[in-house]
Amino acid sequence: MINERENGFFTVGLCERSLGTELCTDFTLADYQSEIRRVLNVSAVPLPPAKYVGADAVEFNGNVDYQLLYVGGDGGVYSAPLSGEYSFSVPYDRGECEAGNVSVLCTVVSESVSARVSAPRRLSIRCRLRPTVRIYGKRMAETAIMSEVDPTSVYTQDLSCDSLVCDSGVSDTITLNTSVSLSGDDVRVVSADTKIIIDNSEYSQDGMMCRGRVMLKLLCVCESNGEYSVLTKEIPFDGGLEVSLGTPDGLCRVRGVLSEMSVNVNDATAECSMGILLEAVAEKNDEVVYTSDIYSTKNECECRVADISTRRVIACQNANLTFSERVSLSSVGIPEDAVLIDTIGTVCFEKCETVDTKQVFGGNADFTVIYKKDGEVYASAVKLPVRYEMQTGDTAVSFECTCEATDIRAKIDQGELRIDAELIMSADCMGESRAEMIDNARFGETVQRADSELIVCYPSAEDTLWSVAKRYKVAPEAILGDPVEDKYVVIE
């Protein structure tokens, strides 16, 4: 073998795709929960999946947490936490990559979710999930010598390129507890929502440490007068998880996912307990040196060339984006005298295009505006386009982007609905490097030499020292002169 170096491997894409999987689950609310008169909103939060890597496929499974917001039989607004399961399988072909040396990156987001009520306490929830799965294998950058040859007669030309090294991980559950004061004893907590903001993440050789905030939002109603209010609170946190690249010089991106939530009201105080998970991806580029050409001064050589497409990271980061849009009230079916109660939003990025030196992500923000009209509570859906640009200076061949909408504010102004929000992004882009590597070399007949002591060569404009030495099957140091600058060179 030639080129047996530490980290001497290419990372190649075995599978890079976004796929759709649809769930349809039936639920029955408990007897102590109010009957369903009208569904206002149902949201879905897929938890990070468990991964089982097989020889030709990767199996994924996980849970989806639903939050149902609805108008009950008495006209009040209620919520119900529900949970379902998802699973899917992604085949891949390992090809020339080493067995057992496969990296899997996967993020599952919710594209759409809807509910259909079949009985006062029975409903079915249909959820379309979009997993983004990227499976990478390692192919060694080695050249196999297929026949006997004097190693001192063999010359190689080496080139190099960047190749991806990546790892991902999910933290243990981080439990947070907090108290929120309510305005009175007759205040009921209708629903609780959280968004997780990662303020800082640092990757080291031992793993990743993160600091951030949980944005807690409680939708409340005063039972005596039917007035709704929204209470918010920030809870700081820090936590770590195991992600390893071997060196502390990698890029990283982190997102937070709510895994569990409970609220208990005692003496006009809401005691809230939250469990959050941190899902992190760390990436870097390593230089891979490979043999691009080979010959022997003693034996003829036949080579098999492998055209390698290796992946490299061109961007991996967390980012914040301010979102602000206006739509006419008539286009979303909201009356001008409506009293806005709350706005719920999710964001899903579906595409990424290279424009000049930027990666441009495109997708949609789906908002549900909850409002009150003539004593009744209603909801209107608002779909708006979103766009995010990332400066990379390169072309992306695959991408992943997740987003949370936080601090959502809706306002009616002169016949229009204005929605403002802060978008919390976690994104990366992969580029491509190509390498023509000598995969194996077979040496055969003895090189025939001319009966002369010196050979005069007149190089062409494309010739180099290497090309002339290979053509005449001599060592590069046997050439007197510079084939790039001189009109002729002498070969001893």
C-alpha positions as CSV (number, residue, x, y, z in Angstrom):
1,M,0.0,0.0,0.0
2,I,1.0,3.6,-0.7
3,N,-0.2,6.6,1.3
4,E,-1.0,4.9,4.6
5,R,-1.4,8.0,6.7
6,E,-3.4,8.7,9.8
7,N,-6.8,10.2,8.9
8,G,-6.0,9.3,5.3
9,F,-9.6,8.8,4.2
10,F,-12.2,10.5,2.1
11,T,-15.7,11.1,3.5
12,V,-18.2,10.2,0.8
13,G,-21.9,10.7,0.7
14,L,-23.7,7.4,0.9
15,C,-27.1,9.0,1.2
16,E,-28.2,12.6,1.4
17,R,-31.9,13.2,1.2
18,S,-35.0,14.7,2.7
19,L,-37.9,12.3,2.8
20,G,-41.5,12.5,4.0
21,T,-43.2,10.2,6.4
22,E,-46.9,10.6,7.5
23,L,-48.4,9.6,10.8
24,C,-52.1,9.2,11.5
25,T,-52.9,8.5,15.2
26,D,-56.2,8.3,17.0
27,F,-56.6,9.7,20.5
28,T,-59.2,9.7,23.2
29,L,-59.2,12.4,25.8
30,A,-59.6,11.4,29.4
31,D,-63.1,11.8,31.0
32,Y,-61.9,14.6,33.2
33,Q,-60.9,16.7,30.2
34,S,-63.4,19.0,28.5
35,E,-65.2,17.9,25.4
36,I,-64.0,19.2,22.0
37,R,-66.2,21.7,20.3
38,R,-63.7,23.3,18.0
39,V,-59.9,22.7,17.4
40,L,-58.0,25.9,17.4
41,N,-54.4,24.6,16.9
42,V,-52.4,21.4,17.1
43,S,-48.6,21.6,17.1
44,A,-46.1,18.8,16.7
45,V,-42.6,18.5,18.2
46,P,-40.6,15.5,17.0
47,L,-38.0,14.4,19.5
48,P,-34.6,13.3,18.2
49,P,-34.7,9.8,16.9
50,A,-32.7,6.8,18.0
51,K,-30.5,5.4,15.2
52,Y,-29.7,1.8,14.5
53,V,-27.0,1.4,11.8
54,G,-27.1,-1.8,9.8
55,A,-25.0,-3.1,6.9
56,D,-27.3,-1.7,4.2
57,A,-29.9,0.4,6.0
58,V,-30.3,2.7,9.0
59,E,-33.4,2.4,11.2
60,F,-34.9,5.4,13.0
61,N,-37.6,5.7,15.6
62,G,-38.7,8.3,18.0
63,N,-41.7,10.1,19.6
64,V,-43.8,13.1,18.5
65,D,-45.3,15.3,21.2
66,Y,-48.5,17.1,20.2
67,Q,-50.1,20.0,21.9
68,L,-53.9,20.3,21.2
69,L,-55.5,23.7,21.8
70,Y,-59.3,23.7,21.5
71,V,-62.6,25.2,22.5
72,G,-64.4,23.0,25.0
73,G,-68.1,22.3,25.4
74,D,-68.5,25.3,27.8
75,G,-66.9,27.8,25.4
76,G,-63.7,27.9,27.3
77,V,-60.2,27.2,25.8
78,Y,-58.3,24.1,26.9
79,S,-55.2,22.2,25.9
80,A,-54.2,18.6,26.0
81,P,-50.7,17.1,25.6
82,L,-50.6,14.0,23.4
83,S,-47.9,11.7,22.2
84,G,-47.3,9.4,19.2
85,E,-44.5,7.4,17.7
86,Y,-42.7,7.5,14.4
87,S,-40.3,5.2,12.6
88,F,-38.7,4.9,9.2
89,S,-35.8,3.2,7.4
90,V,-33.3,4.6,5.0
91,P,-31.3,2.2,2.8
92,Y,-27.7,2.9,1.7
93,D,-25.0,1.3,-0.3
94,R,-21.6,1.2,1.5
95,G,-19.7,0.7,-1.8
96,E,-15.9,1.0,-1.3
97,C,-16.2,2.4,2.2
98,E,-15.0,0.6,5.3
99,A,-17.5,-1.6,7.2
100,G,-18.6,-0.2,10.5
101,N,-17.1,3.3,9.7
102,V,-20.4,5.1,8.9
103,S,-21.5,8.5,10.3
104,V,-25.3,9.3,10.4
105,L,-26.7,12.9,10.7
106,C,-30.5,13.1,11.0
107,T,-32.9,15.8,12.0
108,V,-36.7,15.4,12.0
109,V,-39.0,18.4,11.7
110,S,-42.8,18.7,11.3
111,E,-43.9,20.0,8.0
112,S,-47.7,20.1,8.7
113,V,-50.1,18.8,11.3
114,S,-53.9,18.7,11.3
115,A,-56.7,17.2,13.5
116,R,-60.1,15.8,12.8
117,V,-62.7,15.4,15.6
118,S,-64.8,12.2,15.4
119,A,-66.5,12.3,18.8
120,P,-66.7,14.8,21.7
121,R,-63.5,13.4,23.1
122,R,-62.1,11.5,20.2
123,L,-59.9,12.9,17.4
124,S,-57.3,11.8,14.9
125,I,-54.1,13.7,14.3
126,R,-52.3,13.6,10.9
127,C,-48.8,14.8,11.0
128,R,-46.3,14.9,8.1
129,L,-42.7,14.7,9.2
130,R,-39.7,15.6,7.1
131,P,-36.5,13.8,8.2
132,T,-33.3,15.1,6.7
133,V,-30.9,12.1,6.6
134,R,-27.3,12.2,5.6
135,I,-25.2,9.0,5.8
136,Y,-21.4,9.3,5.2
137,G,-18.8,6.6,4.8
138,K,-15.0,6.6,4.9
139,R,-13.0,5.5,1.9
140,M,-9.3,5.1,2.5
141,A,-7.0,7.2,0.3
142,E,-4.6,4.3,-0.5
143,T,-3.1,2.9,-3.6
144,A,-2.7,-0.9,-3.8
145,I,0.4,-2.3,-5.5
146,M,-0.9,-5.4,-7.4
147,S,2.4,-6.9,-8.5
148,E,6.1,-7.1,-7.4
149,V,8.2,-4.1,-8.1
150,D,11.4,-2.5,-6.7
151,P,10.0,0.1,-4.3
152,T,13.0,2.4,-4.9
153,S,12.0,2.7,-8.5
154,V,8.5,3.9,-7.8
155,Y,7.6,7.6,-7.9
156,T,4.3,9.1,-6.8
157,Q,2.7,12.5,-7.2
158,D,0.5,13.5,-4.3
159,L,-2.3,16.0,-4.1
160,S,-4.6,17.0,-1.3
161,C,-8.2,18.1,-0.6
162,D,-10.5,18.9,2.3
163,S,-12.8,16.2,3.6
164,L,-15.5,16.2,6.2
165,V,-15.2,14.8,9.7
166,C,-18.5,15.0,11.6
167,D,-20.3,13.7,14.8
168,S,-23.7,14.3,16.4
169,G,-25.2,13.7,19.7
170,V,-28.2,14.3,22.0
171,S,-27.8,15.3,25.7
172,D,-29.4,13.7,28.6
173,T,-32.6,15.4,29.8
174,I,-31.9,18.8,31.4
175,T,-34.6,19.5,34.1
176,L,-35.6,23.1,34.9
177,N,-38.1,24.3,37.5
178,T,-39.6,27.7,37.9
179,S,-42.6,29.5,39.4
180,V,-44.8,32.1,37.7
181,S,-47.1,34.3,39.8
182,L,-50.7,34.5,38.5
183,S,-52.9,37.5,39.0
184,G,-55.5,35.8,41.2
185,D,-56.9,32.6,42.5
186,D,-59.5,32.3,39.7
187,V,-56.8,32.3,37.0
188,R,-56.5,29.0,35.0
189,V,-53.5,28.1,32.9
190,V,-54.9,27.1,29.5
191,S,-51.6,26.0,27.9
192,A,-47.9,26.2,28.3
193,D,-45.4,26.6,25.5
194,T,-41.6,26.9,25.4
195,K,-38.9,27.9,23.0
196,I,-35.3,27.2,23.5
197,I,-32.6,29.7,22.5
198,I,-28.9,28.7,22.4
199,D,-26.8,31.8,23.2
200,N,-23.4,30.1,23.2
201,S,-21.9,26.8,22.4
202,E,-18.3,25.8,22.7
203,Y,-16.8,22.6,21.3
204,S,-13.8,21.0,22.9
205,Q,-12.0,17.7,22.7
206,D,-14.1,16.4,25.5
207,G,-17.5,17.4,24.1
208,M,-19.7,20.4,23.8
209,M,-20.9,22.9,26.4
210,C,-23.9,25.1,25.8
211,R,-25.6,28.1,27.5
212,G,-29.0,29.4,26.6
213,R,-32.5,30.4,27.7
214,V,-35.9,28.7,27.8
215,M,-38.6,31.1,26.8
216,L,-41.7,30.0,28.8
217,K,-45.1,31.3,27.7
218,L,-48.4,30.6,29.7
219,L,-51.8,31.3,28.1
220,C,-54.1,32.1,31.0
221,V,-57.8,32.9,31.5
222,C,-59.6,34.6,34.4
223,E,-62.6,32.4,35.1
224,S,-64.6,35.2,36.6
225,N,-64.6,37.5,33.6
226,G,-63.3,35.4,30.7
227,E,-60.3,37.6,30.0
228,Y,-57.2,36.0,28.5
229,S,-53.6,36.9,29.1
230,V,-50.2,35.7,28.2
231,L,-47.4,35.4,30.8
232,T,-43.8,35.0,29.8
233,K,-40.6,34.2,31.6
234,E,-36.9,33.5,30.7
235,I,-35.1,30.6,32.4
236,P,-31.3,30.4,31.9
237,F,-29.6,27.0,31.6
238,D,-26.4,25.4,30.7
239,G,-25.6,21.8,29.8
240,G,-23.2,19.6,27.9
241,L,-23.2,16.6,25.7
242,E,-20.7,14.2,24.2
243,V,-19.7,15.0,20.6
244,S,-16.2,14.2,19.5
245,L,-14.0,15.2,16.5
246,G,-10.7,14.4,18.2
247,T,-9.6,18.1,18.2
248,P,-11.2,21.2,19.6
249,D,-11.1,23.1,16.2
250,G,-14.5,22.1,14.8
251,L,-17.6,24.1,13.9
252,C,-20.8,23.3,15.7
253,R,-24.5,24.0,15.8
254,V,-27.0,23.2,18.5
255,R,-30.8,23.2,18.9
256,G,-32.9,22.7,21.9
257,V,-36.0,20.5,22.0
258,L,-38.7,20.3,24.7
259,S,-39.1,16.7,25.9
260,E,-41.5,17.1,28.8
261,M,-43.6,19.8,30.5
262,S,-45.9,20.0,33.5
263,V,-47.7,22.9,35.2
264,N,-49.4,22.7,38.6
265,V,-51.3,25.7,40.0
266,N,-51.2,26.3,43.8
267,D,-52.2,29.5,45.6
268,A,-52.1,31.7,42.5
269,T,-48.7,30.4,41.5
270,A,-47.9,28.2,38.5
271,E,-45.2,25.7,39.3
272,C,-43.6,24.7,36.0
273,S,-41.2,21.8,35.3
274,M,-39.5,21.4,32.0
275,G,-37.2,18.8,30.5
276,I,-35.1,19.8,27.5
277,L,-32.8,18.0,25.1
278,L,-29.8,19.5,23.3
279,E,-29.2,18.1,19.8
280,A,-25.7,19.0,18.5
281,V,-23.7,18.5,15.3
282,A,-19.9,19.1,15.2
283,E,-18.1,19.3,11.9
284,K,-14.6,20.1,10.5
285,N,-12.5,19.6,7.5
286,D,-9.3,17.4,7.5
287,E,-6.7,17.6,4.7
288,V,-6.5,14.3,2.9
289,V,-3.4,13.5,0.9
290,Y,-3.8,11.0,-1.9
291,T,-1.8,9.6,-4.8
292,S,-2.8,11.2,-8.1
293,D,-0.2,9.6,-10.3
294,I,2.5,6.9,-10.2
295,Y,5.1,5.2,-12.3
296,S,8.3,3.1,-12.1
297,T,11.7,3.7,-13.7
298,K,12.1,0.0,-14.1
299,N,8.7,-1.5,-15.0
300,E,5.7,-0.5,-17.1
301,C,2.7,0.5,-15.1
302,E,-1.0,0.2,-15.5
303,C,-3.3,2.1,-13.2
304,R,-6.9,2.1,-12.2
305,V,-8.2,5.6,-11.4
306,A,-11.0,6.2,-8.9
307,D,-13.0,9.5,-9.3
308,I,-13.8,10.4,-5.7
309,S,-16.5,12.8,-4.6
310,T,-15.8,13.8,-1.1
311,R,-17.8,16.0,1.2
312,R,-16.5,19.0,3.1
313,V,-18.3,21.5,5.4
314,I,-18.6,25.0,4.1
315,A,-20.8,26.4,6.9
316,C,-22.1,25.2,10.3
317,Q,-23.6,27.7,12.7
318,N,-26.4,29.0,14.8
319,A,-28.0,32.3,13.9
320,N,-30.8,34.7,14.7
321,L,-33.1,36.3,12.3
322,T,-35.8,39.0,12.8
323,F,-39.0,38.3,10.9
324,S,-41.7,41.0,10.2
325,E,-44.5,40.7,7.7
326,R,-48.0,42.3,7.0
327,V,-51.1,40.7,5.5
328,S,-54.6,42.1,5.0
329,L,-57.1,41.0,7.6
330,S,-59.5,39.9,4.9
331,S,-57.0,37.5,3.3
332,V,-56.7,35.5,6.6
333,G,-60.4,35.8,7.7
334,I,-59.8,37.9,10.8
335,P,-62.4,40.7,11.5
336,E,-61.1,44.2,12.2
337,D,-62.8,44.3,15.7
338,A,-61.2,41.0,16.8
339,V,-59.3,40.9,20.1
340,L,-56.1,39.1,19.6
341,I,-55.2,36.6,22.4
342,D,-52.1,34.7,21.3
343,T,-50.1,33.7,18.2
344,I,-48.4,30.3,17.7
345,G,-45.9,29.8,15.0
346,T,-43.6,27.1,13.4
347,V,-41.1,27.5,10.6
348,C,-39.9,24.9,8.1
349,F,-37.1,25.5,5.5
350,E,-37.5,23.4,2.4
351,K,-34.8,24.4,0.0
352,C,-31.4,25.9,-0.3
353,E,-30.0,27.6,-3.4
354,T,-26.5,29.0,-4.2
355,V,-26.8,32.6,-5.3
356,D,-23.4,34.3,-6.0
357,T,-21.4,33.7,-2.8
358,K,-24.4,33.0,-0.6
359,Q,-26.6,30.1,0.4
360,V,-30.2,31.2,0.3
361,F,-32.6,29.1,2.4
362,G,-36.3,29.3,1.6
363,G,-39.4,28.0,3.4
364,N,-42.6,28.9,5.1
365,A,-43.7,30.2,8.5
366,D,-47.1,28.8,9.7
367,F,-48.8,31.0,12.3
368,T,-52.0,30.4,14.1
369,V,-53.6,33.6,15.4
370,I,-56.0,33.0,18.3
371,Y,-58.6,35.8,18.8
372,K,-61.9,36.6,20.5
373,K,-65.0,37.9,18.7
374,D,-68.4,38.4,20.3
375,G,-67.4,36.2,23.3
376,E,-66.2,33.3,21.2
377,V,-62.7,32.2,20.6
378,Y,-61.5,31.5,17.0
379,A,-58.3,30.7,15.2
380,S,-57.0,31.8,11.8
381,A,-54.0,30.2,9.9
382,V,-51.5,32.5,8.3
383,K,-48.8,31.1,6.0
384,L,-45.9,33.5,5.2
385,P,-42.7,32.9,3.2
386,V,-39.3,33.1,5.0
387,R,-35.8,33.5,3.7
388,Y,-32.4,33.3,5.2
389,E,-29.0,34.0,3.6
390,M,-25.7,32.5,4.7
391,Q,-22.4,33.8,3.3
392,T,-20.2,30.9,2.3
393,G,-18.4,31.8,-0.9
394,D,-19.0,28.2,-2.2
395,T,-21.6,25.9,-3.7
396,A,-23.7,23.6,-1.5
397,V,-24.6,20.1,-2.5
398,S,-26.5,19.3,0.7
399,F,-27.9,21.3,3.6
400,E,-29.8,21.1,6.8
401,C,-31.7,23.8,8.6
402,T,-34.0,23.9,11.6
403,C,-35.8,26.9,13.0
404,E,-37.8,28.0,16.0
405,A,-40.0,31.1,16.0
406,T,-39.8,32.9,19.4
407,D,-41.2,36.1,20.8
408,I,-44.1,36.1,18.3
409,R,-46.1,39.3,18.3
410,A,-49.3,40.0,16.3
411,K,-51.0,43.3,16.0
412,I,-54.0,44.7,14.0
413,D,-53.2,47.9,12.3
414,Q,-55.3,49.7,9.7
415,G,-56.9,46.7,8.2
416,E,-53.7,44.7,8.3
417,L,-52.3,42.0,10.5
418,R,-48.7,42.5,11.4
419,I,-46.6,39.6,12.7
420,D,-43.2,40.0,14.2
421,A,-41.0,37.2,15.5
422,E,-37.4,36.2,16.2
423,L,-36.2,33.1,14.3
424,I,-33.6,30.9,15.9
425,M,-31.6,29.0,13.2
426,S,-29.4,25.9,13.3
427,A,-28.0,25.3,9.9
428,D,-25.1,23.8,7.9
429,C,-24.1,23.3,4.3
430,M,-21.9,20.7,2.7
431,G,-19.7,21.3,-0.4
432,E,-18.0,18.9,-2.7
433,S,-14.3,18.2,-3.5
434,R,-13.4,15.8,-6.3
435,A,-10.2,13.8,-6.4
436,E,-8.8,11.5,-9.1
437,M,-7.0,9.0,-7.0
438,I,-4.8,6.1,-8.2
439,D,-6.8,3.2,-6.7
440,N,-4.3,0.4,-7.7
441,A,-1.2,0.0,-9.8
442,R,0.0,-3.1,-11.6
443,F,3.7,-3.3,-12.8
444,G,4.7,-5.5,-15.7
445,E,7.3,-5.6,-18.4
446,T,10.7,-4.1,-18.0
447,V,11.1,-0.6,-19.4
448,Q,13.0,-0.6,-22.7
449,R,15.8,2.0,-22.8
450,A,17.4,3.6,-25.9
451,D,21.1,3.1,-26.4
452,S,22.2,6.7,-25.6
453,E,23.7,8.4,-22.6
454,L,21.7,11.6,-23.0
455,I,18.3,12.5,-24.4
456,V,17.2,15.9,-25.4
457,C,13.5,16.7,-24.8
458,Y,11.6,19.7,-26.2
459,P,8.8,20.2,-23.7
460,S,5.3,21.3,-24.7
461,A,3.5,24.2,-23.0
462,E,1.6,21.7,-20.8
463,D,4.7,19.8,-19.6
464,T,6.0,19.8,-16.1
465,L,9.0,18.2,-14.4
466,W,6.7,15.3,-13.4
467,S,5.2,14.7,-16.8
468,V,8.6,14.7,-18.5
469,A,10.0,12.3,-15.9
470,K,7.1,10.0,-16.2
471,R,7.1,10.0,-20.0
472,Y,10.8,8.9,-20.1
473,K,10.5,6.7,-17.0
474,V,13.4,8.4,-15.2
475,A,13.7,9.9,-11.8
476,P,12.8,13.6,-11.6
477,E,16.4,14.5,-10.5
478,A,17.7,12.9,-13.8
479,I,16.3,15.9,-15.8
480,L,18.7,18.8,-16.3
481,G,16.7,22.0,-16.9
482,D,13.2,23.3,-16.2
483,P,10.5,21.9,-18.6
484,V,8.2,24.9,-17.7
485,E,10.7,27.6,-18.7
486,D,13.4,26.1,-20.9
487,K,13.0,25.3,-24.6
488,Y,14.7,22.0,-24.1
489,V,16.0,19.9,-21.2
490,V,18.5,17.1,-21.1
491,I,17.7,13.7,-19.6
492,E,20.6,11.7,-18.3
